[in-house]
Amino acid sequence: MSLLENLTLVFVAGFVTALATGLGALPFFFFDDISDRHNVVLWGLASGIMVSASVFGLIEEGLAEGTALEIAVGMAVGVVLVVIAHDVLLDADLDPREYEEADFKKLVLILGILTVHSFPEGIAVGVSFADLGLEGGFGFLGFTVPLLAVFMTIAISIHNIPEGTAISIPLKSMGVSRWKMVWWAIFSSLPQPIGAVIAFAFVQVARDFLPFGFGFAAGAMIYLVVSEFIPEALDIGSALPRGGKPELAGGIVAGVLVMVPLAFI
């Protein structure tokens, strides 16, 4: 397969993960609201999936390609760049309510903030396709797709669904139509296919940096879980008994249990 065809496949995989975010709005086609308890569980589920994908997918594969030191350096760089990106954007706390009322300049800022949040996930998808076309994968439309790529695409897609729900809740309170909620949820993850293509192209050119790429994606995603997902869940669950911690823990465990079988496969 040509490089263009490979890049197209990687872009499609990243776009699938973005589309999955739109699924998070679908519950509002059937229910008027989602309770704080269920919302906390969903954030826990997303956290468990992200950490599992990082540990069982990216870090494990990175250790097969390089040393623990290379992975650790990559993880540190991933964390630092996410922190710096937040600082550059004034640590902006994005409210989806602003989507509907944004002018062009505001939308550019919103997309920049969303890039900080979702770009690492796109990078994770991109580096997971590093062995595209090599032996050991499975056939799909003429491509030999690495199993890690399938694992990461499924993991990020499942993780994106609760994110889509979280984005849709404030939009619902504004009276935004259901299909527009689906669109804005997908919009929030549009940097993912772009990040996937950039990461894949980079590791094809600089194969020696692949272990660092695995570490970078893992470090950035784990940092986002610790610094944003879990605090967000605890904030939502603050009015629940025991601050929503049992629901959060249950969601995290469920997320891990969902991904462990895929890791063994």
N, C-alpha and C positions, 0 to 999 in steps of 0.2 A: 504494500500500500504506500501511496505517496505521502509526503509530509502534510500536504493540505488535507488529504482524506483523514489522516490521523488526528489533525487539529480539529477537524469538523466533528469527529466522533467524541473527542474530549469535550468540545463545546456543548454538544448535545447532552452528554452526561451531566455537565454542570448545569445546563438549563433544566434538566429533569429535576435536579435538587431544588432549583428555584421554583419550578411549578408546584413541587410538593408543598411549599409554603402556602400556596393558595388553598390547599386542602384544609388548612387550619381555620378558614372562614366558613367551611361547609356546615359545621354544627349550627350556625346561626340561621341556616335555611330551615331548621327543624325546631330549634329552641330559641327563646328570646334572650336567655342569659346563661352564663356559666358561673357556677358558684366559686367563691374564693378557694374552697377546699379542693375542688377539681382542678382549678387553675394552678395551685401549688403543686399538685401531683404531676401535672403536665410539665411544669418547669423542672421538677425532679427527674422525670422521665427523660427530658432532653439532656439534662446534666449527666445522667448515667450513661446515655448513649454516646455522648461526646467523649467522656473520659474513657469508656470502653474502646471506642474506635481509635482513640489516640494510643492507648496502651497496647491493646491486642492487635491493632492494625499497623499504625505508623511506627511506633517505637520498636515493636517486634521485627517489622520488616527492615527498619533502619539498622538494627543490630546485625541483621543478616548481610547488610551491604557495607557496614563500616563498624567503627569502634564506639564504645559507650561514651568516650570523650567527645567524639564528633556529634553524637546525638545530643549530648548535654549542651554543647556549644550552640547547636542549632536551636534547641529549646530556649536557651537564654536570649538569643537574638530575636526569636519570635516574640517573647514576652516584652523585651525592650522596645521593639518596633511598634507593638500594639499600644504600649504606654505612651510612647512619643507621639503616635498618631492621635491619641486622645488629647494630649496636651496641645498639639497643633490646632486641633479643632475646639480648643478651649474647654475640653472635657464636656462637650455638649451632651445634654441629656435629651434625647430625641423623643418628642411626643407625637405619635401618629395623628393626633388631631390636627397637626399643622399641615398634613399632606394635602387635604382638600383645599386649603386656603392659600397655598404657596404660589408665589410667582416664580418666574424662571430662575432667578438668582437664588431664591430660597430652595427650590428643588435641587439645584446644583449642590448646595450645602448639605441638604438632606441626603443626597446620593453619596456625598463624601463621607458623611457619618456612617451611613449604612455600609459603605465599603470597609470601614474599620471593623465593623461587626461581622460581616459575612465574607470578606475577602479571604481570611485564613481558611475558611471551610472550602472555598474554591481551590485554594492552593493544595489542601489535603487531597481533593479529588484529582487535581492535575498530577501531583507527584505519584499518586497511586497507579497512574497509567504509564509509569516510566518504562515498564517491560512490555508495552504494547507491541504486538507482532513477534515476540520471542516465544520460544517453546515453554510449555508449562501452563498456558492459559486455556481458554476454551473458545471454540469457534462461534462467531456472531456476525452475520452479514458479511462474511469474508474476512473479518478481523480476528486476530488471536488476542483475546482480552484477558489481562491478568486477573486472577481471582481477587487480589487485593483491591483492584479497581471496582469490582462488583461489590465487595464488602463495604468500601468507603462510600460509594454512591448510594447504596441502600441505607447506610448509617446516617449520612448527612440528610438524606431525604426524610427519614423517619424523624430525625431531630428537628427538621424545619417545620413540621406540622404544628407542634406546640407554639413555636415562634409565630406562626401565622395566626394562631388563635389569640395570642397576646397582643398582636398588632390590631386585630379586628375588634377587640373589646372596646377600646375608646372610640373607634370609628362607629361602632354600633350605637354608642351613647350620643353621637352627633346626628344620628339618623341617616348615615350614609347607606346607600342601597347595598344589598347583599353581593351583587356581582362586582360592584366597585370595591367592596372589601376584599374580594378574591384578588382583584387586580392589584390593589395596594400591597397586599401581602406578598404577591409575586414580585412586585417592584422592589420590595425591601431586600430581596435576595438576588437581584439581577447582577451584582458584582461577582457572584459565584462562578458563572460560566467564563467570565473574563479572567478571573484569577486562575481558573483551571487551565485555560489555554496558555497563559503566561508561564505558569509553573511547569507545565508539560514541555513547552518549547525550551525553557531554560535547562531542565535536567537532560534533555536530548542533546543540547549543545555542550553542557558542562556536566557530564555524567559523574565526574569525581565528586561533585557537590551533592549528589543524591542523598547520602546519609544526613547531611546538614538540612536538606530540604524536608526530609521526614521529621527530623527534630524540630525544625522551625514550625511546621504545621501543627505538630503535637503540642509544642509549648504554647503557641498562640491560642489554640482551642482550649487547653486545660486552664490557661489564665483567664479566658473569657468566662468559663464555668465558675471559677472561684471568685472572680471580681464582679461578675454581672448576673449570671443566671441564679446562683444560690442566694445572693443578697436580694435580688428581685423577688424570688419565691418567698423569702422570709418577710419581706416588706408586705407582700400581698396577704400572707398568712398571719400577720401580727395580731389580728383580732380573733383568730381561732384559738381553741384550747392548746396550751403549750406552744403558742406562737406558730403553729403549723408545722413544727419540726417532724412529728410522726408522718404527716402526709408527704413532706419533702423526702424524708428517708425512704419511705415506701416507693415513691416515684423513682428515686435513684437506683434502688435495688431492682425494680422492674426494668429500668433501662439497661442495667448491666445484664440481667437475665435474658433480655431480648437479643443482645449482641453476642453473648458468649457462644451460643450454638453456631452462629455464623462464623465466628473466629475459628472454631474447630473445623468447620467445613472448608 
